[in-house]
Amino acid sequence: MSTTCQLQYTPTVLTLHFSDGSRGEFLSVWLIDNDPQHRDAYSGQRLVDVADLPLARTIHAARVDGGDVLIEWSDSHVTTRVSVEWLHQHRARAASDVHYWLDGAQRNAFEDCAWLSHSAYGNDAAQTATWLRRLVTEGIAFLSAVPTHEGAILAAVAPMGHVIDTNYGRLFDVRAVAVAENLAYTDRGLGLHTDNPYRDPVPGFQALQCLLASTEGGDSLFADGWAVAEHLRATDPESFATLTTTPVPFYYRSAGAELRAERPLIQLTARGVVCAVHYNNRSIAPLQLEHAHLQRFYHAYQRFALLLREPRLQMHLRLRPGDLVVFDNQRILHGRTAFASMREARHLQGCYLSRDSVLSTAAVLNREYRTAC
Ligand SMILES: [Fe+2]
């Protein structure tokens, strides 16, 4: 059913009361800037420049005309016609489509997360769209029954977005090796972390496919870093403020790579919404700050670390051969329990996908979808 509205206006603000009970207020300069006749008919891109906008122009009259709102301007014979539906879609909203999950231990990954068989991905458009929407809103989703030959992950994730090449290669193996250039390539347990905060840009989404599972240990751990960050904001606002404003240097060095980047552990949008968590104790370089700031930072950093260690925040599962997990590497922290590589092999293959390409694929299949960041 199409949206209808009732209308009021002052010289500078048009107010619409929509049929679904919501309300939208639109400033005159915003309406002029977004006038549909100032858009290219094919691309939809804006044809006018802000430098040419008549900031002082005011509303002379406005009325509903069918499915449109018709606006007459005080100093111009040109009228503006905008559809009610478009104004409804573009009214200012605080709403966020993010589905936070703080109590990870309460989640049964096999039942509470999005799963789709590899054969259904792309062949069932509705299921694929739902799976991608949940990947974006919950930060994590799983495929099952992906072929278990080496490299199969690249073909499996290709329809989701653009795979990013790094110094680890387009594809990396996560298994215990004799000489490991990264602790991930040992059989040690790994605390919750995000990958590669020393890189610019930080990898957006990460995919990991299980080729060989261990029967003892090697469980995967996941936590919703955005939910944990919001929990910190609610319970310890000072620590939260410190972690959002302290520049932390991250560093990685190997025979063939030297990577550095500086960013806060918790990153906010201009609206103050958490949009990234960068947490990897293995790659934090020495901070160079004055002592009082360092004291505040270590207090806040430890608070966050202790929160992340709380079992109630961690979702556990043991990936089975053919299972493939995709998660937002700037939101979902991942880790694993230790395993005994001398007794049995555990082998995952992984790759990174650019964040915008995955969000775009999800948005194209769910045209109405919007993200917080
Ligand atoms: Fe990792």
Residues whose N, C-alpha, C, O or C-beta is under 5 A from the ligand:
A	BS01	LIG	D195
